[in-house]
Amino acid sequence: MMTETTKVDLTNCDREPIHIPGSIQPHGCLIACDATASEVLRHSLNAAEMLGVEGEINGTKLEALLGSANAHDIRNALARAPAGGRAALLFGKTLANGRSFDIAVHRFKGSSIIECEPMGEDAAHPLELARTMIGRIATINSIEKLTKDAARLIQAALGYDRVMIYQFGHDGAGKVVSETKRPDLESFLGQYFPATDIPQQARALYLKNTIRIISDANFERIPVMPVLDASGEPLDLSFAHLRSVSPIHCEYLRNMGVGASMSISIIVDGTLWGLIACHHYDKRTLSMAQRVAAEMFGEFFSLHLNALRRKETLDAAEAAREALDSFLRHAVGVQDINDTLREKLPDFGKLIAADGLAMWLDGQLTTIGSTPPPEAIGVLSGFAETVAEGQIWASNKLSNVVPSAESYADRAAGMLVVPLSQRPRDFLYFFRKELVHTLDWAGNPDKVYETGPLGDRLTPRKSFAIWKETVHLQSAPWTEPERQFAEAARSALVEVILQHSELLADERAKAEVRQRMLNEELNHRVKNILAVIRSLVSLPTDDGETLENYVASLRGRIQALSLAHDQVVRGEGGGALFDLLDAELMPYRGTGDAIDLQGPHVWMDARAFSIMALVLHELSTNAAKYGALSRPEGRLSVRWSIDEVGACRITWLETGGPPVKPPERRGFGSMLIKRSIPFDLGGESDVDYRPEGVVAQFRLPARFVSLRAPTVAIRQNDAIAATVASNHDLDGKTALIVEDQMLIAIDLEQMLEGAGMSILGTATSPRDALAVLARNTPDVAVLDVNLGDGTSETIARHLQEMGVPFIFATGYGDGGIIPDDFSGVPVVRKPYERDVILGQLRNILASRSRQ
């Protein structure tokens, strides 16, 4: 066991038995019993005071110490505790003296270990928060966004000053890949740390016990007595939350000014991928329930990360395959395959991440990006001939095998070689720079940390210097998937070069077949469209119809057909019923609620969509000329549903228009409405000309319709605002967000950042917002109207004085709390819809630019 006076070297950490420290942290107490949890054999020296008991504890029956009911519950918990030493939890257990505790119990190496901590104030809220946080990351589909959002959520949920996602490399060194912090703190984002910062036995414990808490970096260690049992064995605290930690680690934290910390293990495929590391610059104790919430989140994060890693590997393999397929397609038909290979050299960079590529082909060199000097490529080609032998070869420290490579390590420290011929002669090279030179430095290199009594090497800045020394002349390693992609590229390229003529002839034949099929399909579709238009033109007109009315009707019908054709082309061979109705009725909407459309998201195939376009156009035109839409008080309701056999039933109901009479003569429009669906689709069509309004009912057979999830669309009233400013680009604009709900604020941040905007600040109160405005002037602002005990009125007036446009956001049904003099400011409703909020921002920015 390490003592405070032991001479410290970083290698001490690898030898320190941190799983048997013989002590615990003081925010709880520990009791160790026999395997049946009957008799207390050891206890921490603070147990008597914390539990409020007197007398000797060791040798006492558990019932006498904690009460019969609690002892019974503890034994039951031990019976259901997960295998491997993981703790079962009991919340809010009250002793006879009235003191309440949260209790963790586990059995390990023959000992029943009971940890008691004063009961947390609220056990339900953190558990619900964990569920909410898990929901926030469940749909994320990229690792970068997952790590970024996870750090934000942990900080917001648990209140630490700094939260980092720390990823281990192949050599055990680590890098901070994501960070959320208090604004005044230096950033560690992008910083590397050597493997020695987290010794091997600590990593082993991170795999066993996924949560590690240090409530106070200056804590006084509480001994567990006796240190050794009767057989001379110490108490193994590998799975204990209260386990004391290494004084070396505490010194490391104090040198950074950290007062408390927490880590959540990220375990992928049984291996420690990294840590969620939390720092606080004062004391901080989490309740047992909060730790459970953090543990649940960490386990889901690990599972989701693993799924995304597998998806990334599959996506990378797919991208590599597509790149190779693209090259193969392009190679067919070219006269000089060597010229094609040189021309396509940039495309090979899509196969494997690299800083530079070079191709040595038929004695000619082609390079892009960061590569060795041209004269060095000849040396490397001579070396490649000795090691490649028809297979790929790679090294992330090229100077180990080619000593002269040390002189250009800043440009190419690692190399992967892909032979391009069976006989060693032609090669494709991938190069990576020295890892130190690719570092995106985020910290302050002049930052001076405290030097504690255990030595100045125990600081992050010194650790970074050690890492730089360790990885000197090295590049990032070539992973196994990357080697597989390279081997696939080698096989494909060699095949192309050897069989180019054969592939050329084969691909030409296939291309001719594909072109002939496309021409026949195009010819078929054009003939069908022309036939329909010919029918529209040649059908007889109504008696007395003027040429002007005939032309207008014909134009409208052809436009409806054009709309249907355009939607079919762009919409995967069909379209949505709602979209068609919305487009046909758009000219008649006005500003009121005369039109009401309700039904599920029904998708029609190309044939049904074209027929319904003509039918709905006729109905809409008739309603606007003679029916409900011809009067301000008129109303149109369209309802649709899917029946038990999968057919779509549509009801068109007009009310409030002029009195209706059945037509004395059925013109083309009436025939189209009545006969198109039965004739072309085998469906049903019925129109009832009631005096109070037309009622039309249609049935589209199931084979022409289906239910689909709707795509996000701008509502009609918002589409107008969005269209006004559709050409106004938000990219590069800055925004201030004022929102007192953390999860809503994160949603809005992501929407704006996704449009290319930068967030100058997210404030939860007028004071915070005015502090941001004192430092920066945003291009635009989004203000939550209601901020807990107050409103955002003072912020709005300040923005008005600065000349900064803004919009109000509210979750309430009206804007009653918005002052009258702000009546012209746009208001958006919560929860936010991306297209609506972005449309409003574009609109106010466009309005401002026109002033």
C-alpha positions in Angstrom: 0.0 0.0 0.0 1.4 3.4 -1.0 2.2 5.9 1.8 2.4 9.6 1.6 6.1 9.6 2.2 6.9 7.0 -0.5 9.3 8.3 -3.1 7.1 8.8 -6.2 7.9 7.8 -9.7 5.2 7.3 -12.3 6.1 3.6 -12.5 5.0 3.3 -8.9 1.4 3.5 -10.2 1.7 0.2 -12.0 2.8 -1.6 -8.8 0.4 0.0 -6.4 -2.3 -2.5 -5.1 -5.2 0.0 -5.4 -7.8 -2.7 -5.1 -6.8 -3.4 -1.4 -6.1 0.1 -0.1 -7.2 -0.7 3.4 -9.3 2.5 3.6 -12.3 4.2 2.2 -13.5 7.7 1.4 -15.3 9.5 4.2 -18.7 10.2 2.6 -19.9 6.8 3.7 -19.0 3.9 5.9 -18.3 0.2 5.2 -19.0 -3.0 7.0 -17.6 -6.4 5.9 -19.3 -9.6 7.1 -18.9 -13.3 6.5 -20.3 -14.9 3.4 -23.8 -15.3 4.9 -23.9 -11.7 6.1 -24.4 -12.8 9.7 -21.4 -11.5 11.7 -19.5 -8.3 11.2 -15.8 -9.0 10.7 -14.4 -5.6 9.7 -15.6 -2.0 9.6 -14.4 1.4 8.7 -13.5 3.5 11.7 -16.2 6.1 10.9 -19.0 3.5 11.0 -19.9 3.9 14.7 -20.3 7.7 14.4 -22.1 7.6 11.0 -24.5 4.8 12.0 -25.0 6.3 15.5 -24.1 3.1 17.4 -21.9 2.5 20.4 -19.6 -0.3 21.5 -17.5 -2.8 19.6 -18.7 -3.4 16.0 -16.5 -6.3 14.9 -18.0 -9.6 16.1 -21.5 -8.0 16.3 -24.4 -9.7 14.6 -25.7 -7.7 11.6 -29.2 -7.6 13.1 -27.9 -6.0 16.3 -26.1 -3.3 14.3 -28.6 -2.4 11.6 -31.9 -4.0 12.8 -33.6 -7.3 11.9 -35.6 -5.9 8.9 -32.6 -4.2 7.3 -30.5 -7.3 7.9 -33.2 -9.4 6.2 -33.3 -7.0 3.2 -29.6 -7.0 2.9 -29.4 -10.8 2.7 -32.1 -10.9 0.1 -30.3 -8.2 -1.9 -27.1 -10.3 -1.7 -29.0 -13.3 -3.0 -30.1 -11.4 -6.1 -26.9 -9.4 -6.6 -25.4 -9.9 -10.0 -22.6 -12.3 -10.4 -19.0 -11.1 -10.4 -19.2 -8.8 -7.4 -21.5 -6.0 -8.7 -23.6 -4.4 -6.0 -27.3 -4.6 -5.4 -28.8 -1.4 -4.1 -31.2 -0.6 -1.3 -32.6 3.0 -1.0 -33.9 4.8 2.1 -33.3 2.2 4.8 -33.9 3.6 8.2 -32.1 2.4 11.4 -33.7 2.2 14.8 -32.2 5.6 15.8 -34.1 7.2 12.8 -31.1 7.7 10.6 -31.7 6.8 6.9 -29.2 5.4 4.5 -28.8 4.2 0.9 -27.0 0.8 1.0 -25.0 -1.0 -1.6 -24.2 -4.7 -1.0 -22.1 -7.2 -2.8 -20.3 -10.5 -2.1 -16.7 -10.9 -3.2 -14.0 -13.4 -2.3 -16.0 -14.8 0.6 -16.9 -11.4 2.1 -20.2 -9.7 2.2 -19.4 -6.0 1.8 -22.0 -3.4 2.9 -21.6 0.3 2.1 -23.8 2.8 3.8 -24.2 6.4 2.6 -26.6 9.1 4.0 -29.8 8.9 2.0 -29.9 11.2 -1.1 -32.6 13.9 -1.2 -34.4 12.5 -4.3 -33.9 9.0 -5.6 -36.6 9.3 -8.4 -35.5 12.4 -10.2 -32.0 11.2 -11.2 -33.4 7.9 -12.4 -35.9 9.7 -14.5 -33.1 12.0 -15.7 -31.1 9.0 -16.8 -34.1 7.7 -18.8 -34.4 11.2 -20.4 -30.7 11.4 -21.2 -30.7 8.0 -22.8 -33.6 9.0 -24.9 -31.7 12.1 -26.0 -28.8 10.0 -27.5 -30.8 7.0 -28.6 -31.3 8.3 -32.2 -27.8 9.8 -32.7 -26.1 8.3 -35.7 -22.5 9.5 -35.5 -19.8 8.9 -32.9 -18.7 12.6 -33.0 -22.2 13.8 -32.2 -22.7 11.1 -29.6 -19.6 12.0 -27.7 -20.4 15.8 -28.0 -24.0 15.5 -26.8 -23.1 12.9 -24.0 -20.6 15.4 -22.4 -23.3 18.1 -22.5 -26.0 15.9 -21.0 -23.8 14.6 -18.2 -22.7 18.1 -17.2 -26.3 19.4 -17.3 -27.5 16.4 -15.3 -24.8 16.1 -12.6 -23.4 19.6 -12.4 -19.7 19.0 -12.8 -17.5 21.9 -13.9 -15.9 19.9 -16.7 -17.0 16.7 -18.5 -14.6 15.0 -21.0 -14.9 11.9 -23.2 -11.5 10.3 -23.1 -10.6 7.7 -25.7 -7.7 5.2 -25.3 -5.5 4.6 -28.3 -3.9 1.3 -29.5 -0.9 1.9 -27.3 -2.8 2.8 -24.1 -2.4 6.6 -24.5 -5.5 8.6 -24.4 -7.0 11.6 -26.1 -9.8 14.0 -25.0 -12.3 13.7 -27.9 -15.1 15.7 -26.4 -15.4 18.3 -23.7 -18.0 20.5 -22.0 -16.7 22.9 -19.4 -17.2 26.0 -17.3 -16.4 29.0 -19.6 -13.4 30.3 -17.5 -11.6 26.9 -17.5 -8.8 26.0 -19.9 -9.7 23.5 -22.6 -8.3 20.0 -22.7 -10.1 19.1 -26.0 -7.7 17.4 -28.3 -5.0 16.9 -25.7 -3.2 13.6 -25.4 -2.0 11.8 -22.3 0.4 8.9 -22.0 -0.6 5.4 -21.0 1.2 5.8 -17.6 -1.4 8.4 -16.5 -3.8 5.5 -16.0 -1.9 2.5 -14.8 -2.9 -1.1 -15.8 -4.4 -2.2 -12.5 -6.6 1.0 -12.6 -7.8 0.0 -16.1 -8.6 -3.5 -14.8 -10.7 -1.9 -12.0 -12.5 0.3 -14.5 -13.7 -2.9 -16.2 -15.0 -4.4 -13.0 -16.5 -1.3 -11.4 -17.8 1.1 -14.0 -18.3 4.1 -11.7 -15.5 5.7 -9.7 -16.2 8.7 -7.4 -13.8 11.0 -5.6 -15.8 13.4 -3.5 -12.9 15.3 -2.2 -9.3 15.2 -3.6 -8.1 16.2 -0.1 -10.2 13.6 1.7 -9.0 11.9 4.9 -8.7 8.2 4.4 -10.8 6.1 6.8 -9.1 2.9 7.7 -11.0 -0.4 7.6 -10.1 -2.5 10.6 -8.7 -5.0 10.9 -6.4 -4.5 7.8 -5.8 -8.3 7.6 -8.2 -11.0 8.5 -7.3 -14.1 10.6 -5.7 -15.7 7.5 -3.6 -12.6 6.7 -5.7 -11.5 3.7 -6.6 -7.8 3.1 -10.2 -6.8 2.2 -10.6 -6.6 -1.6 -12.6 -3.5 -2.4 -12.6 -3.8 -6.2 -16.4 -3.4 -6.4 -16.8 -0.9 -3.6 -17.9 2.6 -4.4 -16.3 3.9 -1.3 -12.9 2.5 -2.1 -10.1 4.8 -1.2 -7.9 6.0 -4.2 -4.2 6.3 -4.7 -2.6 9.3 -3.1 -0.6 9.7 -6.4 -3.9 10.2 -8.3 -5.2 12.7 -5.7 -2.0 14.6 -6.0 -2.4 14.7 -9.8 -5.9 16.1 -9.4 -4.8 18.7 -6.9 -2.1 19.9 -9.2 -4.8 20.6 -11.8 -6.9 22.4 -9.1 -9.5 19.7 -9.2 -11.4 19.2 -6.0 -13.7 16.2 -6.9 -14.0 13.8 -9.8 -16.1 11.0 -11.3 -15.4 8.6 -14.1 -17.8 6.4 -16.0 -16.2 3.5 -17.9 -16.9 3.1 -21.6 -16.7 -0.6 -22.3 -16.9 -1.9 -25.9 -16.7 -5.6 -26.7 -15.4 -6.3 -23.2 -12.5 -3.8 -23.7 -12.0 -0.4 -22.0 -12.6 2.0 -24.9 -12.3 5.1 -22.8 -13.9 7.1 -19.9 -16.4 9.8 -19.3 -14.3 11.9 -16.9 -15.9 14.6 -14.8 -14.0 17.2 -12.9 -15.2 19.7 -10.3 -13.2 22.4 -8.8 -14.7 22.1 -5.3 -15.9 19.2 -3.2 -18.8 17.3 -4.7 -20.6 14.2 -3.5 -23.1 12.3 -5.6 -25.9 10.3 -4.0 -26.2 6.6 -4.7 -29.3 7.3 -6.9 -27.3 9.8 -9.0 -24.5 7.3 -9.4 -27.1 4.7 -10.6 -28.4 7.2 -13.1 -24.8 7.8 -14.3 -24.1 4.1 -14.5 -27.3 3.4 -16.5 -26.4 6.2 -18.9 -22.8 5.0 -19.2 -23.9 1.4 -20.1 -26.3 2.6 -22.7 -23.7 5.0 -24.1 -21.3 2.1 -24.4 -23.8 -0.1 -26.2 -24.8 2.7 -28.6 -21.1 3.6 -29.2 -20.4 0.0 -30.1 -23.3 -0.1 -32.5 -22.1 3.1 -34.2 -18.5 1.8 -34.4 -19.8 -1.3 -36.2 -21.9 0.9 -38.4 -18.9 3.1 -39.2 -16.9 0.0 -40.1 -19.7 -1.2 -42.4 -20.1 2.3 -43.9 -16.3 2.5 -44.5 -16.4 -0.9 -46.1 -19.3 0.2 -48.3 -17.6 3.5 -49.2 -14.4 1.5 -50.1 -16.4 -0.9 -52.2 -18.3 2.0 -53.9 -15.0 3.8 -54.6 -13.5 0.6 -56.2 -16.7 0.0 -58.1 -16.7 3.5 -59.4 -13.1 3.1 -60.5 -13.9 -0.2 -62.2 -16.8 1.4 -64.1 -14.7 4.3 -65.1 -11.8 2.1 -66.2 -14.0 0.3 -68.7 -13.7 1.9 -72.1 -10.5 3.9 -71.4 -7.6 3.7 -73.8 -4.7 4.0 -71.3 -5.3 2.3 -67.9 -2.1 3.9 -66.5 -3.3 7.4 -67.3 -6.7 6.5 -65.7 -5.0 5.3 -62.5 -3.0 8.5 -62.2 -6.1 10.6 -62.9 -8.1 8.8 -60.2 -5.4 9.0 -57.5 -7.4 11.5 -55.4 -10.3 9.0 -55.4 -8.1 6.4 -53.7 -8.0 8.7 -50.7 -11.6 7.7 -50.1 -10.5 4.2 -49.3 -8.3 4.9 -46.3 -7.7 8.1 -44.3 -4.2 9.5 -45.2 -2.4 12.8 -45.3 -0.9 12.1 -48.7 -0.9 9.6 -51.6 1.8 8.7 -54.2 1.7 6.4 -57.2 4.9 4.9 -58.7 3.6 3.5 -62.0 5.8 2.5 -65.0 8.6 4.6 -63.7 6.5 7.8 -63.3 5.6 9.4 -60.0 2.3 11.1 -59.2 1.7 12.6 -55.7 -1.0 14.5 -53.8 -1.1 15.9 -50.3 1.7 15.5 -47.8 4.3 13.1 -49.1 8.1 12.5 -48.9 10.4 14.4 -51.3 10.3 13.0 -54.8 13.9 11.7 -54.5 12.9 9.8 -51.4 10.1 7.9 -53.3 12.7 6.1 -55.3 14.3 4.9 -52.1 10.9 3.8 -50.8 10.1 2.0 -54.0 13.4 0.0 -53.7 12.5 -0.8 -50.2 8.9 -1.8 -51.2 10.2 -4.3 -53.7 11.9 -6.2 -50.9 8.9 -6.3 -48.5 5.7 -6.2 -50.5 6.0 -9.4 -52.5 2.5 -9.2 -53.9 0.9 -8.3 -50.6 0.3 -5.0 -48.8 2.8 -3.7 -46.2 2.4 -1.0 -43.5 4.2 0.7 -40.7 3.3 3.6 -38.5 7.1 4.3 -37.8 8.7 4.3 -41.2 12.1 5.4 -39.8 12.5 2.1 -38.0 13.0 0.3 -41.4 14.1 3.3 -43.6 16.4 5.4 -41.4 16.5 8.3 -43.8 12.7 8.7 -43.3 13.4 10.4 -40.0 14.3 13.6 -42.0 10.7 14.0 -43.4 8.7 12.5 -40.5 6.7 15.7 -40.2 5.4 15.0 -43.8 5.3 11.2 -43.8 6.0 9.2 -40.6 3.8 6.2 -41.5 3.4 4.4 -44.8 1.1 1.8 -46.3 2.1 0.1 -49.6 -0.3 -1.4 -52.1 1.4 -3.3 -55.0 -0.2 -2.6 -58.3 1.3 -5.6 -60.2 2.2 -9.2 -59.6 5.8 -8.4 -60.2 7.2 -5.9 -57.7 7.5 -2.7 -59.7 4.4 -0.4 -59.4 3.1 0.8 -56.1 0.3 2.9 -54.5 1.5 4.6 -51.3 -0.6 6.0 -48.4 1.3 8.4 -46.1 0.5 9.8 -42.6 2.2 12.6 -40.9 3.9 12.4 -37.5 1.2 12.2 -34.9 2.6 15.2 -32.9 2.3 17.3 -36.1 -1.3 16.4 -36.7 -2.4 17.5 -33.2 -5.2 20.1 -33.1 -3.9 21.9 -30.0 -6.8 23.1 -27.8 -5.1 23.9 -24.5 -2.9 26.7 -23.4 0.7 25.6 -23.9 2.0 28.2 -21.4 -0.4 27.2 -18.6 1.4 26.6 -15.4 0.1 24.0 -13.0 0.8 23.6 -9.3 3.7 21.4 -8.3 2.8 19.2 -5.4 5.1 17.4 -3.0 5.0 14.3 -5.2 6.8 16.0 -8.1 6.2 18.2 -11.1 5.7 15.3 -13.4 2.3 14.8 -12.0 0.6 17.5 -14.1 -1.3 17.2 -17.4 1.1 19.5 -19.1 4.1 17.3 -18.1 2.0 14.3 -19.2 1.5 15.8 -22.6 5.2 16.4 -22.9 5.8 12.7 -22.1 3.3 11.7 -24.7 5.0 13.8 -27.4 8.3 12.2 -26.5 6.8 8.7 -26.7 5.1 9.2 -30.1 8.0 11.0 -31.8 8.5 9.9 -35.4 5.2 7.9 -35.3 2.0 8.3 -37.2 -1.5 7.1 -36.3 -1.6 3.3 -36.7 -3.0 1.5 -39.7 -6.0 -0.4 -38.3 -7.0 -3.9 -39.3 -10.1 -2.7 -41.3 -7.8 -0.3 -43.2 -5.4 -3.1 -44.0 -8.4 -5.1 -45.3 -9.5 -2.2 -47.5 -6.0 -1.9 -48.8 -5.9 -5.6 -49.7 -9.2 -5.3 -51.4 -7.9 -2.4 -53.4 -4.8 -4.4 -54.3 -6.8 -7.3 -55.6 -9.2 -5.1 -57.6 -6.5 -2.9 -59.1 -4.4 -5.8 -60.2 -7.5 -7.4 -61.7 -8.3 -4.3 -63.6 -4.8 -4.0 -65.0 -4.5 -7.6 -66.0 -8.0 -8.0 -67.5 -8.7 -4.5 -68.8 -9.4 -5.5 -72.3 -11.8 -8.2 -71.3 -13.6 -6.0 -68.9 -13.9 -3.2 -71.5 -15.7 -5.5 -73.9 -18.0 -6.9 -71.3 -19.0 -3.5 -69.8 -19.7 -2.1 -73.3 -22.1 -4.9 -73.9 -23.8 -4.3 -70.6 -24.0 -0.6 -71.1 -25.7 -1.1 -74.5 -28.4 -3.3 -72.8 -29.0 -0.8 -70.0 -29.3 2.1 -72.5 -31.7 0.2 -74.7 -33.9 -0.6 -71.6 -33.9 3.0 -70.5 -34.9 4.2 -74.0 -37.8 1.7 -74.1 -39.0 2.8 -70.7 -38.8 6.4 -71.6 -40.6 5.8 -74.9 -43.4 3.9 -73.0 -43.9 6.7 -70.5 -43.9 9.5 -73.1 -46.4 7.7 -75.2 -48.7 7.3 -72.2 -48.5 11.0 -71.3 -49.1 12.1 -74.9 -52.1 9.7 -75.1 -53.7 11.3 -71.9 -53.1 14.8 -73.2 -54.6 13.9 -76.6 -57.7 12.6 -74.8 -58.0 15.9 -72.8 -57.8 17.9 -76.0 -60.1 15.9 -78.2 -63.0 15.4 -75.9 -66.1 17.5 -76.8 -66.8 20.7 -75.0 -70.0 21.7 -73.2 -72.7 23.5 -75.3 -72.1 27.2 -75.2 -68.6 27.0 -73.6 -66.4 29.8 -74.7 -62.9 29.3 -76.2 -61.5 31.2 -73.2 -63.1 28.9 -70.7 -62.1 25.8 -72.7 -58.4 26.9 -72.8 -58.5 27.7 -69.1 -59.9 24.3 -68.2 -57.5 22.5 -70.5 -54.6 24.5 -69.0 -55.6 23.6 -65.5 -56.0 19.9 -66.3 -52.6 19.7 -68.0 -51.0 21.5 -65.1 -52.6 19.0 -62.7 -51.2 16.2 -64.8 -47.8 18.0 -64.9 -47.9 18.2 -61.1 -48.6 14.5 -60.8 -45.8 13.6 -63.2 -43.3 15.8 -61.5 -44.2 14.3 -58.1 -43.9 10.8 -59.5 -40.5 11.5 -60.9 -39.2 13.0 -57.7 -41.1 10.9 -55.3 -39.9 7.4 -56.0 -42.7 6.6 -58.5 -45.7 8.0 -56.5 -46.7 10.6 -54.0 -48.7 11.4 -50.8 -52.4 12.1 -50.9 -52.0 15.0 -48.5 -49.4 16.6 -50.6 -51.6 16.4 -53.7 -54.6 17.9 -51.9 -52.4 20.6 -50.4 -51.1 21.6 -53.8 -54.4 21.5 -55.6 -56.2 23.6 -52.9 -53.3 26.0 -52.1 -54.8 28.8 -54.4 -58.0 28.8 -52.4 -56.8 28.6 -48.8 -56.9 32.4 -48.2 -56.2 33.4 -44.6 -59.0 31.6 -42.8 -59.8 28.0 -41.9 -62.1 27.3 -44.9 -60.2 24.1 -45.8 -59.7 21.2 -43.4 -57.7 18.1 -44.4 -57.5 15.1 -42.1 -56.2 11.5 -42.6 -53.2 9.2 -42.3 -50.1 9.5 -44.4 -51.4 7.6 -47.5 -48.9 7.0 -50.3 -50.3 6.4 -53.9 -48.4 4.7 -56.7 -47.7 6.6 -59.9 -50.9 5.4 -61.6 -53.2 6.4 -58.8 -51.4 9.6 -58.2 -51.9 10.8 -61.8 -55.6 9.8 -61.8 -56.3 11.5 -58.5 -54.5 14.7 -59.7 -57.1 15.1 -62.4 -60.0 14.2 -60.2 -59.0 16.5 -57.4 -58.3 19.3 -59.8 -61.8 19.1 -61.2 -63.3 19.0 -57.7 -61.2 22.0 -56.5 -62.0 24.1 -59.6 -65.8 23.4 -59.4 -65.7 24.2 -55.6 -64.0 27.5 -56.3 -66.3 28.4 -59.2 -69.7 27.2 -58.1 -69.4 25.5 -54.7 -68.2 26.1 -51.1 -65.0 27.8 -52.0 -66.8 30.5 -54.0 -68.1 32.2 -50.8 -66.1 33.4 -47.8 -68.4 31.5 -45.4 -68.0 28.2 -47.3 -66.2 25.3 -45.9 -64.5 22.2 -47.4 -63.6 19.1 -45.4 -61.7 16.2 -46.9 -61.3 13.0 -44.8 -59.6 9.8 -45.7 -58.7 6.5 -44.1 -57.6 3.0 -44.8 -60.3 0.3 -44.4 -60.0 -3.2 -43.2 -58.8 -4.6 -46.6 -56.2 -1.9 -47.1 -58.2 0.3 -49.6 -58.2 4.1 -49.2 -61.7 5.7 -48.7 -61.9 9.5 -49.3 -64.8 11.8 -48.5 -65.1 15.3 -50.0 -67.7 17.4 -48.1 -68.6 21.0 -49.1 -70.8 23.1 -46.8 -71.8 26.8 -46.6 -71.7 27.5 -50.3 -74.6 28.5 -52.7 -77.4 26.0 -53.1 -76.4 23.0 -55.3 -78.3 21.5 -58.2 -77.3 18.4 -60.1 -75.8 19.3 -63.5 -78.4 19.1 -66.3 -75.7 17.8 -68.7 -72.6 15.8 -67.7 -69.6 17.5 -69.2 -66.0 16.2 -69.4 -65.2 17.3 -65.9 -68.1 15.5 -64.4 -67.4 12.3 -66.4 -63.7 12.5 -65.3 -64.7 12.6 -61.7 -67.3 9.9 -62.0 -65.5 7.4 -64.3 -61.7 7.8 -63.9 -61.3 5.9 -60.7 -63.6 2.9 -61.6 -62.2 2.7 -65.2 -58.5 3.2 -64.6 -58.1 1.8 -61.1 -61.0 -0.6 -60.6 -62.2 1.5 -57.7 -65.4 3.3 -56.7 -66.6 6.9 -57.3 -69.8 8.5 -56.2 -70.9 12.2 -56.3 -74.0 13.4 -54.5 -75.2 16.9 -55.4 -77.0 17.7 -52.2 -78.6 21.2 -51.9 -76.4 22.1 -48.9 -73.2 21.0 -50.7 -71.5 18.4 -52.8 -70.5 15.1 -51.2 -68.1 12.9 -53.1 -66.9 9.6 -52.0 -64.0 7.5 -53.6 -62.4 4.2 -52.9 -58.9 3.4 -54.2 -58.0 -0.3 -54.2 -55.4 -1.5 -51.8 -52.9 -2.4 -54.5 -52.5 1.3 -55.4 -52.0 2.7 -51.9 -50.0 2.2 -48.7 -49.3 3.8 -45.4 -45.9 5.5 -45.0 -44.2 7.5 -42.2 -44.6 11.2 -43.1 -41.6 13.4 -44.0 -41.1 16.7 -42.1 -42.9 19.5 -44.0 -43.4 23.2 -43.4 -47.0 24.0 -42.5 -48.7 26.1 -45.1 -48.8 29.3 -43.0 -45.1 28.9 -42.2 -44.2 28.0 -45.8 -45.0 31.6 -46.9 -42.6 33.0 -44.3 -39.9 30.5 -45.3 -40.4 31.2 -49.0 -39.9 34.9 -48.6 -36.4 34.4 -47.3 -35.6 31.2 -49.0 -32.4 32.6 -50.6 -31.1 34.1 -47.3 -28.2 31.9 -46.2 -27.8 31.2 -42.4 -24.3 29.7 -42.8 -21.8 31.7 -40.8 -24.4 33.7 -38.9 -24.2 34.0 -35.1 -27.1 33.5 -32.6 -27.9 34.1 -29.0 -30.3 31.6 -27.4 -32.3 32.4 -24.2 -33.9 29.3 -22.9 -34.3 28.0 -19.3 -35.0 24.4 -20.2 -31.7 22.5 -20.8 -33.0 19.8 -23.1 -35.0 22.3 -25.2 -31.9 24.5 -25.5 -29.8 21.6 -26.7 -32.4 20.8 -29.3 -32.4 24.4 -30.6 -28.6 24.6 -30.6 -28.4 21.5 -32.8 -31.0 22.9 -35.2 -29.1 26.2 -35.6 -25.7 24.5 -35.8 -27.0 22.1 -38.4 -27.9 25.1 -40.6 -24.3 26.4 -40.3 -24.9 28.9 -37.5 -22.6 29.5 -34.5 -24.0 29.8 -31.0 -22.4 32.8 -29.2 -24.1 31.8 -26.0 -27.1 29.9 -24.4 -28.4 31.9 -21.5 -31.0 30.8 -18.9 -31.7 34.3 -17.4 -31.7 38.0 -18.4 -28.5 38.5 -16.4 -26.7 35.7 -18.3 -28.0 37.0 -21.6 -26.9 40.6 -21.0 -23.4 39.3 -20.0 -23.1 37.6 -23.4 -24.3 40.7 -25.2 -21.7 42.8 -23.3 -19.0 40.7 -24.9 -20.5 40.0 -28.4 -23.1 41.2 -30.8 -25.0 38.3 -32.5 -26.6 38.5 -35.9 -29.9 37.2 -34.5 -31.5 35.9 -31.2 -34.2 33.5 -30.1 -35.8 34.5 -26.8 -38.0 32.2 -24.7 -40.8 34.5 -23.5 -41.2 33.0 -20.1 -38.1 32.5 -18.0 -39.3 30.9 -14.8 -40.0 33.9 -12.4 -39.6 36.5 -15.2 -39.7 37.2 -18.9 -37.2 38.1 -21.6 -38.6 41.6 -22.1 -35.4 43.3 -20.8 -33.3 41.3 -23.2 -35.6 42.1 -26.1 -35.4 45.8 -25.3 -31.6 45.6 -25.1 -31.4 43.8 -28.5 -33.8 46.4 -30.0 -31.4 49.2 -28.9 -28.4 47.3 -30.4 -30.3 46.8 -33.7 -30.2 43.0 -33.4 -33.3 41.2 -34.9 -34.9 38.5 -32.8 -37.9 36.2 -32.5 -39.9 35.1 -29.5 -40.5 31.5 -28.6 -43.3 30.3 -26.3 -44.9 27.0 -25.2 -48.1 28.8 -24.2 -51.2 29.0 -26.4 -51.1 32.8 -26.8 -48.7 35.6 -26.6 -50.5 37.5 -23.9 -47.3 38.2 -21.9 -45.6 39.8 -24.9 -45.7 43.6 -24.5 -47.9 45.4 -27.1 -44.9 47.3 -28.6 -43.4 44.0 -29.6 -46.5 42.9 -31.5 -44.6 42.9 -34.8 -42.0 40.5 -33.6 -42.4 36.9 -35.0 -43.5 34.3 -32.5 -42.8 30.5 -32.9 -44.3 27.8 -30.8 -42.5 25.1 -28.8 -41.6 22.4 -29.3 -39.6 23.7 -32.1 -40.0 22.5 -35.7 -36.7 22.9 -37.6 -38.1 24.2 -40.8 -40.3 26.7 -39.0 -37.6 28.2 -36.8 -35.0 28.4 -39.6 -37.6 29.9 -42.0 -38.4 32.7 -39.4 -34.7 33.4 -38.9 -34.1 33.7 -42.6 -37.1 35.9 -42.9 -36.1 38.4 -40.2 -32.5 38.5 -41.5 -33.7 39.1 -45.0 -36.0 41.8 -43.8 -33.2 43.5 -42.0 -30.9 43.3 -45.1 -33.6 45.1 -47.2 -33.9 48.0 -44.8 
